Amino acid sequence: FLLSKGRYDEARSVLEFLYGHPYVENELHRIRQSVEGPYRKKATASDLLQPVNLKPLLISIFLQCARQLTGVKAIIYYSVTVFQAANTQLNSFVENIIIGVVLVVSTGISALVVDHFGRRCLLITSGTIMAVSISILGAYFYVLLTNKTDASAISFLPLPSLCIYMFAYALGAPIPWLMSEL
């Protein structure tokens, strides 16, 4: 602390007191270097463009953008409307609650399995499952628009497809925030 504040004489006397002898120059020099070392060179914006920093920066930006572009906020905000438009048998608000529960539970599961399966594997799996499940929902709405009688036979489909979508989202969504090693 004293060295970081520039109080060298006080730091020397404290070290002499702690060691019990006046030969503390080596230790004082080592502590001084460790305190002052990080402050010698200031980081600049151009440091981000260095090859060693640029790749992790671009990966981090891509992951955060991809996370935002998943569309999960629109699904959460408009899920009641989606279920009402889908003509499902359950109450749309109950289905919305089911989706919220799935999201909470799967976020907890994600926290437990992220180190076991690895971040990259979970990100790829999450994105793939999300694409398939939202495509299934889109196919359901296509069938609903083109042939309502066939759609009534599969009217259960919107709830499981959105639950799977939320589960997959929760598996991969927190990973960009956990990737501090980049």
BELPE-V38928 format. One record per backbone hydrogen bond with DSSP energy under -0.5 kcal/mol. CO is the residue of the C=O (numbers start at 1). NH is the residue of the N-H. E is the energy in kcal/mol with one decimal. If there is no record, write none. Layout:
BEGIN
CO,NH,E
CO,NH,E
END
This chain:
BEGIN
1,5,-1.1
2,7,-2.6
3,6,-1.3
6,8,-1.2
7,11,-1.7
8,12,-2.5
9,13,-2.2
10,14,-2.1
11,15,-2.3
12,16,-2.5
13,17,-2.0
14,18,-2.5
15,19,-2.9
16,20,-1.7
22,24,-1.4
24,28,-2.8
25,29,-2.7
26,30,-2.4
27,31,-2.5
28,32,-2.3
29,33,-2.2
30,34,-1.9
31,35,-1.9
32,36,-2.7
33,37,-2.2
34,38,-0.5
36,39,-0.8
36,40,-0.8
37,40,-1.2
37,41,-0.6
40,42,-0.6
44,47,-1.2
45,48,-1.2
46,49,-0.9
47,50,-1.1
50,53,-1.5
50,54,-2.8
51,55,-1.1
53,57,-1.8
54,58,-2.7
55,59,-2.4
56,60,-2.3
57,61,-2.5
58,62,-2.6
59,63,-2.6
60,64,-2.2
61,65,-2.5
62,66,-2.9
63,67,-2.1
64,68,-1.8
65,69,-2.0
67,70,-0.8
68,71,-0.7
71,75,-1.9
72,76,-2.6
73,77,-2.7
74,78,-2.5
75,79,-0.7
76,79,-0.5
78,82,-2.5
79,83,-2.7
80,84,-2.3
81,85,-2.5
82,86,-1.5
83,87,-0.5
83,88,-1.2
84,87,-1.0
91,95,-2.1
92,96,-1.7
93,97,-2.0
94,98,-2.3
95,99,-2.1
96,100,-2.1
97,101,-2.4
98,102,-2.5
99,103,-2.3
100,104,-2.1
101,105,-2.8
102,106,-2.6
103,107,-1.6
104,108,-1.6
105,109,-2.0
106,110,-2.4
107,111,-1.8
108,112,-1.1
109,113,-1.8
110,114,-1.6
113,117,-2.5
114,118,-1.4
118,122,-1.8
119,123,-2.5
120,124,-2.4
121,125,-2.6
122,126,-2.7
123,127,-2.3
124,128,-2.2
125,129,-2.6
126,130,-2.4
127,131,-2.1
128,132,-2.3
129,133,-2.7
130,134,-2.4
131,135,-1.6
132,136,-2.1
133,137,-1.8
134,138,-2.2
135,139,-2.6
136,140,-2.2
137,141,-2.2
138,142,-1.9
139,143,-2.5
140,144,-2.6
141,145,-2.0
142,146,-2.1
143,147,-3.2
147,151,-1.7
148,152,-1.5
149,153,-0.7
150,153,-0.6
150,154,-0.7
151,154,-0.6
152,155,-0.9
154,157,-1.9
156,159,-0.6
156,160,-1.0
157,161,-2.2
158,162,-2.2
159,163,-2.4
160,164,-2.6
161,165,-2.0
162,166,-2.6
163,167,-2.4
164,168,-2.7
165,169,-2.6
166,170,-2.5
167,171,-1.5
168,172,-1.6
169,173,-3.3
170,174,-0.6
172,175,-0.8
172,176,-0.5
173,176,-0.5
174,177,-0.7
174,178,-1.1
175,178,-0.8
175,179,-1.0
178,180,-1.9
179,182,-1.2
END
